[in-house]
Amino acid sequence: MPEKVIIQKVTSREETKDFARFANRLYRNCPQYIPEMESEIESSLQSPTKGAEVQAFMAFYDCKPVGRVLAIDSHKANKKWNSRTVRFSMLDFVDDTAVFEALLRTVEEWGLSADSTPFKGLSDSPTSTRRVCSSRISTLWAP
C-alpha cells in the first residue's frame, strides 16, 4: 500500500456506525474473532464517560476504510496519577505498517494538542487477549 493513508476524525452518526462496524468487517473471516457489540460502541462514542475526552479516528486508503483508533484523554485518571497521559483503544487496521503509523501518529498529535505526551494502550479487561502497551510514541520510530 502506498504511503498516502488519510486519517479522518469521526464526527457524524454515520461515521460512528462505520467506526463501530470496522473490526467486525476486518476480522469476519477469522474463526477466533469474537464480534464486537456495535451498538455498545456507538453508544459509548455518543456519550463518553464524564471526566474524559474521546476522539475516534478512521484511516482510509483509496476511499476504503483500512483502520481505526480511539484516542482518550481521561482527566480523572490523569489527576489521580498526576500525569498527562493520552490513552488509545480499539486499534484495528489492515496488515500495513503505514496505516499503523498513521493511526498512532494521529493519537500523538491529538494528545499533544491537549498538552499530553505519553500514550497508553488499553486492554478491554484484565483478562483480555489484547495486550496492554505503554510507551512514548516517539520511541516507536526512534533509530
KAURDA-V415327 format. One record per pair of residues at least 12 apart in sequence whose C-alpha atoms are under 8 Angstrom apart, sorted by the first residue. I is the first residue (numbers start at 0). GAP is how many residues later the second one is. D is the distance in Angstrom with one decimal. If there is no record, write none. Layout:
# KAURDA-V415327
I&GAP&D ; I&GAP&D
This chain:
# KAURDA-V415327
0&95&7.2 ; 0&97&7.8 ; 2&95&6.2 ; 3&57&6.9 ; 4&54&6.5 ; 4&55&5.8 ; 4&56&5.1 ; 4&93&7.2 ; 4&94&6.4 ; 4&97&7.0 ; 5&53&5.6 ; 5&54&5.0 ; 5&55&6.3 ; 6&50&6.5 ; 6&51&5.7 ; 6&52&4.5 ; 6&53&6.3 ; 6&95&7.3 ; 6&96&7.2 ; 6&99&7.6 ; 7&49&5.6 ; 7&50&5.4 ; 7&51&6.5 ; 7&52&7.9 ; 8&46&7.1 ; 8&47&6.1 ; 8&48&4.6 ; 8&49&6.5 ; 9&45&7.2 ; 9&46&5.3 ; 9&47&5.4 ; 9&48&6.7 ; 15&26&6.1 ; 15&29&7.4 ; 16&21&7.6 ; 16&25&6.4 ; 18&37&7.7 ; 18&38&7.9 ; 18&39&6.8 ; 18&49&6.7 ; 19&18&5.1 ; 19&19&7.6 ; 19&21&5.7 ; 19&22&6.1 ; 20&17&6.1 ; 21&43&7.7 ; 21&45&7.6 ; 21&46&7.5 ; 22&12&7.9 ; 22&13&7.6 ; 22&69&6.4 ; 23&12&6.6 ; 25&67&7.8 ; 25&68&7.4 ; 50&23&6.2 ; 50&24&5.4 ; 50&25&5.6 ; 51&20&6.8 ; 51&21&5.5 ; 51&22&4.2 ; 51&23&5.5 ; 51&24&7.1 ; 52&19&5.8 ; 52&20&5.1 ; 52&21&6.4 ; 52&22&7.8 ; 53&16&6.9 ; 53&17&5.6 ; 53&18&4.5 ; 53&19&6.3 ; 54&15&5.8 ; 54&16&5.2 ; 54&17&6.6 ; 55&12&7.4 ; 55&13&6.0 ; 55&14&4.4 ; 55&15&6.2 ; 56&12&5.4 ; 56&13&6.2 ; 56&14&7.9 ; 56&46&7.6 ; 57&45&7.9 ; 58&40&6.9 ; 58&43&7.8 ; 58&44&6.9 ; 65&27&5.6 ; 65&28&5.5 ; 65&33&7.2 ; 66&24&7.5 ; 66&25&5.5 ; 66&26&3.9 ; 66&27&6.3 ; 66&32&6.7 ; 66&33&7.8 ; 66&36&7.5 ; 67&22&6.9 ; 67&23&5.7 ; 67&24&5.5 ; 67&25&6.3 ; 67&35&7.1 ; 68&19&6.8 ; 68&20&6.1 ; 68&21&5.2 ; 68&22&4.4 ; 68&23&6.7 ; 68&34&6.5 ; 68&38&8.0 ; 69&18&5.4 ; 69&19&5.1 ; 69&20&5.8 ; 69&21&7.0 ; 69&37&8.0 ; 70&15&6.9 ; 70&16&5.9 ; 70&17&4.6 ; 70&18&6.7 ; 70&36&5.8 ; 70&39&7.7 ; 70&40&8.0 ; 71&14&5.7 ; 71&15&4.9 ; 71&16&5.8 ; 71&17&7.8 ; 72&12&6.9 ; 72&13&4.9 ; 72&14&6.3 ; 72&38&7.5 ; 73&12&7.3 ; 73&13&7.8 ; 83&31&7.2 ; 83&32&4.8 ; 83&33&6.8 ; 83&34&7.2 ; 84&26&8.0 ; 84&31&5.6 ; 84&32&6.4 ; 84&33&5.2 ; 84&34&5.4 ; 84&35&7.0 ; 85&21&7.9 ; 85&25&5.7 ; 85&30&6.2 ; 85&31&7.1 ; 85&32&6.3 ; 85&33&4.7 ; 85&34&6.4 ; 86&32&5.1 ; 86&33&4.5 ; 86&34&5.5 ; 86&35&6.7 ; 87&19&7.3 ; 87&31&7.1 ; 87&32&6.1 ; 87&33&4.8 ; 87&34&6.1 ; 88&32&5.8 ; 88&33&5.3 ; 88&34&7.4 ; 103&33&7.5 ; 104&32&7.7 ; 107&29&6.8 ; 116&19&7.1 ; 117&17&6.4 ; 117&18&4.7 ; 117&19&6.7 ; 118&15&6.3 ; 118&16&6.2 ; 118&17&6.0 ; 118&18&6.6 ; 119&12&7.7 ; 119&13&6.0 ; 119&14&4.4 ; 119&15&6.5 ; 120&12&5.1 ; 120&13&6.1
